């Protein structure tokens, strides 16, 4: 086990933080550029959102297979290949000659991205000492928040100054540097339960996860929370660029600084959940996110930004808790359980994120609220069901998720 204070603990946490940073900066770098793509390529909002959905859709589908591949070739090898391939595709993206080639590269990126999130949480659960897991999981989730923020900030703010192509090129260079550091620092797994399985056994392990009383509800929460969150952020830029707000792309991109709150809230809520119980804190964080979503209905710049900030706090806290909860409730087929959770997570981003674009085209922000608000209401119902979920055991409510069960 990797214990706090050891060199391996420092190396692993740096590697996982940077890998999360690189993966999510790559994934969401195009989000603030959607209005720019719509204008440059003469697209509607729903079609321009394919720059993101064309990545999250294949990512969702590839996650299940990635978990199967990881059991055969090893977790470290898959993660290293994933981050290197993502860095290469990121460097190719700025030179895409047209919209279709840009979508093709983003689709391939969805496949490459799948290799890391599919096994990252399982790696941490297997390798980290129980007393270190909560911190490391929270730091990894925090890295996703900072990566998502940085990707959006760099591309959005630089696009105003130097154009979207050079902006994505600069970001691609930063991600390539992070990838090199991850390759050098990521420790080799020592407690991995790697065991090559055949296709039939893989299907059996996937089906097994749905026999648990809690996992299907956690999968549903992933779909709904991510779908609501991405829909809100996808089209906030379209709204704020129009009257009466008329913010510049730089100003809109700067709003993503609130992602720092998500980085803090995920680690804070993880510790709080260990003391008070996951079900209690999860419900509260979903309710917090809902308050933020509906606050954006107020037609005021400050209210919209405050709503996005509150949504971000609630979302990352809830996601961090649910991620650890999945790892805790799946002692058999943990890689498959994590992959299903992330499959639902990115499927929600792809489906609801795209639907939100067509709802925006039809009814503007009220349409976005139909999709994003409807999803968060459904998520509250799921959180309410999880609140009354019978625990696996008494320690499940108060202790760190074990590194290996």
C-alpha positions as CSV (number, residue, x, y, z in Angstrom):
1,X,0.0,0.0,0.0
2,X,1.1,3.6,-0.7
3,X,1.1,5.4,2.6
4,X,1.0,9.1,3.4
5,X,4.4,10.8,3.6
6,X,6.3,8.4,1.4
7,X,8.0,9.3,-1.9
8,X,5.6,7.0,-3.7
9,X,2.7,8.9,-2.2
10,X,4.1,12.2,-3.5
11,X,4.9,10.8,-7.0
12,X,1.5,9.1,-7.3
13,X,-0.5,12.2,-6.3
14,X,1.5,14.5,-8.6
15,X,1.1,12.0,-11.5
16,X,-2.7,11.6,-10.9
17,X,-3.3,15.3,-10.4
18,X,-1.4,16.1,-13.7
19,X,-3.1,13.3,-15.6
20,X,-6.5,14.5,-14.4
21,X,-5.5,18.1,-15.4
22,X,-4.3,17.0,-18.9
23,X,-7.3,14.8,-19.6
24,X,-10.0,17.3,-18.6
25,X,-8.2,20.3,-20.1
26,X,-8.2,18.4,-23.4
27,X,-11.8,17.3,-23.0
28,X,-13.3,20.7,-22.2
29,X,-10.9,23.1,-24.1
30,X,-13.6,23.5,-26.8
31,X,-16.5,24.4,-24.5
32,X,-15.9,28.2,-24.4
33,X,-15.2,28.1,-28.2
34,X,-18.7,26.8,-29.1
35,X,-20.0,30.3,-30.0
36,X,-16.9,30.9,-32.1
37,X,-17.3,27.6,-33.9
38,X,-21.0,28.5,-34.6
39,X,-20.0,31.8,-36.1
40,X,-16.9,30.6,-38.1
41,X,-18.4,27.4,-39.5
42,X,-22.0,28.8,-39.8
43,X,-23.6,26.3,-37.4
44,X,-26.5,26.4,-34.9
45,X,-25.8,25.9,-31.2
46,X,-26.7,22.2,-31.2
47,X,-24.4,21.4,-34.1
48,X,-21.5,23.4,-32.7
49,X,-21.9,21.5,-29.4
50,X,-20.7,18.4,-31.3
51,X,-17.2,19.7,-30.8
52,X,-17.7,18.5,-27.2
53,X,-20.3,15.8,-27.7
54,X,-18.3,14.0,-30.4
55,X,-15.6,13.5,-27.7
56,X,-17.8,12.6,-24.7
57,X,-20.0,10.1,-26.7
58,X,-17.1,7.9,-27.9
59,X,-15.4,8.4,-24.5
60,X,-18.5,6.9,-22.8
61,X,-18.6,4.0,-25.2
62,X,-14.9,3.3,-24.9
63,X,-14.8,3.3,-21.1
64,X,-16.3,-0.1,-20.7
65,X,-13.8,-1.6,-23.1
66,X,-11.0,0.3,-21.5
67,X,-11.6,-1.3,-18.2
68,X,-11.5,-4.7,-19.9
69,X,-8.2,-3.8,-21.7
70,X,-6.7,-2.6,-18.4
71,X,-7.3,-6.0,-16.8
72,X,-5.3,-7.6,-19.6
73,X,-2.4,-5.2,-20.2
74,X,-2.1,-3.5,-16.9
75,X,-3.4,-0.2,-15.5
76,X,-0.2,1.8,-15.8
77,X,0.4,0.9,-19.5
78,X,-3.1,1.8,-20.4
79,X,-3.0,5.2,-18.6
80,X,0.4,6.1,-20.1
81,X,-0.8,5.2,-23.7
82,X,-4.0,7.2,-23.1
83,X,-2.3,10.4,-22.0
84,X,0.4,10.3,-24.7
85,X,-2.2,9.7,-27.5
86,X,-4.3,12.5,-26.1
87,X,-1.4,14.9,-26.1
88,X,-0.6,14.0,-29.8
89,X,-4.2,14.6,-30.9
90,X,-4.3,17.8,-29.0
91,X,-1.3,19.1,-31.0
92,X,-3.1,18.1,-34.2
93,X,-6.3,19.8,-33.4
94,X,-5.2,23.4,-34.2
95,X,-4.3,22.5,-37.7
96,X,-7.6,20.8,-38.6
97,X,-8.5,22.3,-42.0
98,X,-12.3,22.2,-41.6
99,X,-15.2,21.4,-39.3
100,X,-15.4,17.8,-40.3
101,X,-11.7,17.1,-39.7
102,X,-12.0,18.9,-36.3
103,X,-14.8,16.6,-35.3
104,X,-12.9,13.6,-36.5
105,X,-9.9,14.5,-34.3
106,X,-12.2,15.2,-31.4
107,X,-13.8,11.8,-31.9
108,X,-10.5,10.0,-31.8
109,X,-9.6,12.0,-28.7
110,X,-12.7,10.6,-27.0
111,X,-11.3,7.1,-27.6
112,X,-7.8,8.0,-26.3
113,X,-9.2,9.9,-23.2
114,X,-11.1,6.8,-22.1
115,X,-7.9,5.0,-21.0
116,X,-7.2,7.1,-17.9
117,X,-10.6,7.8,-16.2
118,X,-11.6,4.1,-16.8
119,X,-9.0,2.9,-14.3
120,X,-7.8,5.9,-12.3
121,X,-10.2,5.5,-9.4
122,X,-9.6,1.7,-9.4
123,X,-5.8,2.2,-9.3
124,X,-6.2,4.6,-6.4
125,X,-8.5,2.2,-4.5
126,X,-6.1,-0.7,-4.9
127,X,-2.8,1.1,-4.3
128,X,-3.5,3.7,-1.7
129,X,-3.6,3.0,2.0
130,X,-7.1,3.4,3.4
131,X,-6.1,6.5,5.4
132,X,-4.7,8.1,2.2
133,X,-7.4,7.2,-0.2
134,X,-9.8,10.0,0.6
135,X,-7.2,12.6,0.2
136,X,-5.9,11.1,-3.1
137,X,-9.3,10.6,-4.6
138,X,-10.3,14.2,-3.6
139,X,-7.0,15.5,-5.2
140,X,-7.7,13.6,-8.4
141,X,-11.2,15.0,-8.6
142,X,-9.7,18.4,-7.8
143,X,-7.3,17.9,-10.7
144,X,-10.3,17.3,-13.0
145,X,-11.8,20.6,-11.8
146,X,-8.6,22.6,-12.3
147,X,-7.9,20.9,-15.7
148,X,-11.4,21.7,-16.8
149,X,-11.0,25.3,-15.7
150,X,-7.6,25.7,-17.2
151,X,-8.6,24.2,-20.5
152,X,-11.5,26.6,-20.8
153,X,-9.6,29.6,-19.6
154,X,-6.6,29.2,-21.9
155,X,-8.6,28.5,-25.0
156,X,-11.3,31.0,-24.3
157,X,-9.2,33.9,-23.2
158,X,-6.4,33.4,-25.8
159,X,-9.0,32.9,-28.6
160,X,-9.9,36.6,-28.2
161,X,-6.2,37.6,-28.5
162,X,-4.7,35.2,-31.0
163,X,-7.5,33.1,-32.5
164,X,-8.8,29.7,-31.5
165,X,-6.2,27.7,-33.4
166,X,-3.2,29.2,-31.7
167,X,-5.0,29.1,-28.4
168,X,-5.6,25.3,-28.7
169,X,-1.9,25.0,-29.9
170,X,-0.6,26.6,-26.7
171,X,-2.9,24.5,-24.6
172,X,-1.7,21.4,-26.5
173,X,1.9,22.2,-25.6
174,X,1.0,22.5,-21.9
175,X,-0.8,19.1,-22.0
176,X,2.2,17.5,-23.7
177,X,4.5,18.7,-20.9
178,X,2.1,17.3,-18.3
179,X,2.0,14.0,-20.2
180,X,5.8,13.6,-20.1
181,X,5.8,14.3,-16.3
182,X,3.0,11.7,-15.7
183,X,5.0,9.0,-17.7
184,X,8.0,9.7,-15.6
185,X,6.4,9.8,-12.1
186,X,3.4,7.3,-12.2
187,X,4.3,4.4,-9.9
188,X,4.0,0.8,-11.1
189,X,1.0,-0.8,-9.5
190,X,1.9,-3.3,-6.7
191,X,-1.5,-4.4,-5.4
192,X,-3.4,-4.5,-8.7
193,X,-6.0,-7.3,-9.0
194,X,-5.3,-7.5,-12.7
195,X,-6.6,-10.7,-14.2
196,X,-7.2,-11.1,-17.9
197,X,-10.8,-12.1,-18.5
198,X,-12.7,-13.3,-21.5
199,X,-15.6,-11.5,-23.1
200,X,-18.2,-13.7,-21.4
201,X,-16.7,-13.1,-18.0
202,X,-16.5,-9.4,-18.7
203,X,-20.2,-9.3,-19.6
204,X,-21.0,-11.2,-16.4
205,X,-19.1,-8.7,-14.3
206,X,-20.9,-5.8,-15.9
207,X,-24.2,-7.4,-15.2
208,X,-23.2,-8.1,-11.7
209,X,-23.0,-4.4,-10.9
210,X,-26.7,-4.0,-11.5
211,X,-27.6,-6.6,-8.9
212,X,-26.4,-4.3,-6.1
213,X,-29.0,-2.2,-4.4
214,X,-27.1,1.1,-4.7
215,X,-24.9,1.0,-7.8
216,X,-27.6,1.5,-10.4
217,X,-28.8,4.6,-8.5
218,X,-25.2,5.9,-8.4
219,X,-24.9,5.3,-12.2
220,X,-28.1,7.3,-12.7
221,X,-26.8,10.1,-10.6
222,X,-23.7,10.3,-12.8
223,X,-25.8,10.7,-15.9
224,X,-28.1,13.3,-14.5
225,X,-25.5,15.4,-12.6
226,X,-23.0,15.5,-15.4
227,X,-25.7,16.1,-18.0
228,X,-27.2,19.0,-16.0
229,X,-23.8,20.6,-15.3
230,X,-22.4,20.4,-18.9
231,X,-25.7,21.7,-20.4
232,X,-25.6,24.7,-18.1
233,X,-22.0,25.6,-19.0
234,X,-22.3,24.8,-22.7
235,X,-24.8,27.5,-23.3
236,X,-24.0,30.0,-20.6
237,X,-21.5,31.5,-23.1
238,X,-24.2,31.8,-25.8
239,X,-26.5,33.6,-23.4
240,X,-23.8,36.0,-21.9
241,X,-22.5,37.0,-25.3
242,X,-26.0,38.3,-26.3
243,X,-27.9,41.4,-25.1
244,X,-28.4,42.5,-22.4
245,X,-25.1,41.0,-21.2
246,X,-22.8,41.3,-24.3
247,X,-19.7,39.9,-22.6
248,X,-16.5,39.3,-24.6
249,X,-15.2,35.8,-25.0
250,X,-12.4,36.7,-22.6
251,X,-14.9,37.7,-19.9
252,X,-17.0,34.6,-20.5
253,X,-13.9,32.4,-20.2
254,X,-12.9,34.1,-17.0
255,X,-16.1,32.9,-15.4
256,X,-14.5,29.4,-15.4
257,X,-12.3,30.5,-12.5
258,X,-15.2,29.3,-10.4
259,X,-13.9,25.8,-11.1
260,X,-11.4,26.5,-8.3
261,X,-14.3,26.2,-6.0
262,X,-15.0,22.8,-7.4
263,X,-11.4,21.7,-6.7
264,X,-11.8,22.8,-3.0
265,X,-15.3,21.5,-2.5
266,X,-14.5,17.9,-3.8
267,X,-11.7,17.4,-1.3
268,X,-13.7,19.1,1.5
269,X,-16.9,17.1,0.9
270,X,-14.8,13.9,0.7
271,X,-13.6,14.5,4.3
272,X,-17.0,15.6,5.5
273,X,-18.6,12.4,4.0
274,X,-16.1,10.2,6.0
275,X,-17.3,11.9,9.2
276,X,-21.0,12.3,8.6
277,X,-21.7,9.5,6.1
278,X,-21.9,9.7,2.3
279,X,-25.6,9.6,1.9
280,X,-26.2,12.7,4.1
281,X,-23.5,14.8,2.5
282,X,-24.3,13.6,-1.1
283,X,-28.0,14.7,-0.7
284,X,-26.9,18.1,0.6
285,X,-24.5,18.6,-2.3
286,X,-27.0,17.7,-4.9
287,X,-29.5,20.1,-3.3
288,X,-26.7,22.8,-3.4
289,X,-26.2,22.2,-7.1
290,X,-29.9,22.5,-7.8
291,X,-30.0,25.9,-6.0
292,X,-27.2,27.1,-8.3
293,X,-28.8,25.8,-11.5
294,X,-32.1,27.6,-10.8
295,X,-30.4,30.8,-9.7
296,X,-29.2,31.3,-13.3
297,X,-32.8,32.0,-14.2
298,X,-32.3,35.5,-12.7
299,X,-31.5,37.8,-15.7
300,X,-28.6,39.5,-14.0
301,X,-24.9,38.9,-14.7
302,X,-23.9,38.7,-11.0
303,X,-26.8,36.2,-10.3
304,X,-25.8,34.1,-13.2
305,X,-22.1,33.9,-12.2
306,X,-23.2,33.2,-8.6
307,X,-25.5,30.4,-9.8
308,X,-22.6,28.9,-11.9
309,X,-20.3,29.1,-8.8
310,X,-22.9,27.4,-6.5
311,X,-23.6,24.8,-9.1
312,X,-19.9,24.0,-9.5
313,X,-19.4,23.6,-5.7
314,X,-22.3,21.2,-5.4
315,X,-21.5,19.3,-8.6
316,X,-17.8,18.5,-7.8
317,X,-18.6,17.6,-4.2
318,X,-21.4,15.3,-5.2
319,X,-19.3,13.7,-8.0
320,X,-16.3,13.1,-5.7
321,X,-18.6,11.4,-3.1
322,X,-20.3,9.2,-5.7
323,X,-17.0,8.2,-7.2
324,X,-15.7,6.9,-3.9
325,X,-19.1,5.3,-3.1
326,X,-19.0,3.3,-6.3
327,X,-15.5,2.0,-5.5
328,X,-16.7,1.0,-2.0
329,X,-19.8,-0.8,-3.1
330,X,-18.1,-2.9,-5.8
331,X,-15.7,-5.4,-4.2
332,X,-16.1,-7.7,-7.2
333,X,-15.6,-6.2,-10.7
334,X,-14.6,-2.8,-9.3
335,X,-13.0,-1.8,-12.7
336,X,-16.3,-2.6,-14.4
337,X,-18.3,-0.7,-11.8
338,X,-16.2,2.4,-12.2
339,X,-16.4,2.1,-16.0
340,X,-20.2,1.9,-15.9
341,X,-20.3,5.0,-13.6
342,X,-18.1,6.9,-16.0
343,X,-20.0,5.6,-19.0
344,X,-23.2,7.0,-17.6
345,X,-21.4,10.2,-16.6
346,X,-20.1,11.0,-20.1
347,X,-23.3,9.7,-21.8
348,X,-25.2,12.3,-19.8
349,X,-22.7,15.0,-21.0
350,X,-23.1,13.9,-24.7
351,X,-26.9,13.4,-24.8
352,X,-28.2,16.1,-22.5
353,X,-25.4,18.5,-23.6
354,X,-26.5,18.2,-27.2
355,X,-30.2,18.3,-26.4
356,X,-29.6,21.5,-24.5
357,X,-28.3,23.1,-27.7
358,X,-31.5,22.4,-29.6
359,X,-33.5,23.5,-26.6
360,X,-31.5,26.8,-26.6
361,X,-32.2,27.3,-30.3
362,X,-36.0,26.8,-29.7
363,X,-36.6,28.5,-26.3
364,X,-33.3,30.2,-25.3
365,X,-32.4,30.0,-21.6
366,X,-35.8,28.6,-20.6
367,X,-35.1,25.7,-23.0
368,X,-31.7,25.1,-21.3
369,X,-33.5,25.1,-18.0
370,X,-35.9,22.4,-19.2
371,X,-32.9,20.1,-19.9
372,X,-30.5,21.1,-17.1
373,X,-33.2,21.9,-14.5
374,X,-35.1,18.7,-15.3
375,X,-32.0,16.6,-14.9
376,X,-31.1,18.1,-11.5
377,X,-34.6,17.6,-10.2
378,X,-34.4,13.9,-11.3
379,X,-30.9,13.8,-9.6
380,X,-32.5,15.1,-6.3
381,X,-35.0,12.2,-6.4
382,X,-32.1,9.7,-7.0
383,X,-30.2,11.3,-4.1
384,X,-33.3,10.9,-1.9
385,X,-33.4,7.2,-2.8
386,X,-29.7,6.8,-2.0
387,X,-30.3,8.5,1.4
388,X,-32.4,5.5,2.4
389,X,-30.1,2.9,0.9
390,X,-29.2,0.1,3.3
391,X,-25.5,0.2,4.0
392,X,-23.2,-2.6,3.1
393,X,-21.9,-2.5,6.7
394,X,-21.7,0.0,9.5
395,X,-18.2,1.1,8.6
396,X,-19.3,2.0,5.1
397,X,-20.9,5.1,6.4
398,X,-17.9,6.6,8.3
399,X,-14.7,5.0,7.1
400,X,-12.4,5.6,4.2
401,X,-13.1,3.3,1.2
402,X,-10.7,0.4,1.5
403,X,-7.9,0.1,-1.0
404,X,-8.7,-3.5,-1.7
405,X,-11.6,-5.7,-0.7
